[in-house]
Amino acid sequence: MNSVFDELRSAVYSVWHRRWVVLAVALGGLHAGLAGRGDDPEQL
């Protein structure tokens, strides 16, 4: 029974860790896009 909880905890940790990685990549891309857009005053 203890191994079931270990597997469940491992799965939850993996999903949670990936969620933060995906969020960080998305925010980084958004930031890069907005920074690139700010170079051209006509687009603002």
C-alpha positions, 0 to 999 in steps of 0.5 A: 500500500505504501508503494501506491502512495509513493507512485501517486506522489511521484506522478503528482510531483512530475505533473506539477513540475512540468506545469511550471516549466510550461508556464515559464516557457510561455511567459518567456515567449510572451515577454520576448514577443512584447519586447520585439514589438516595442522596437517598432513604434508604429506597431504600438 
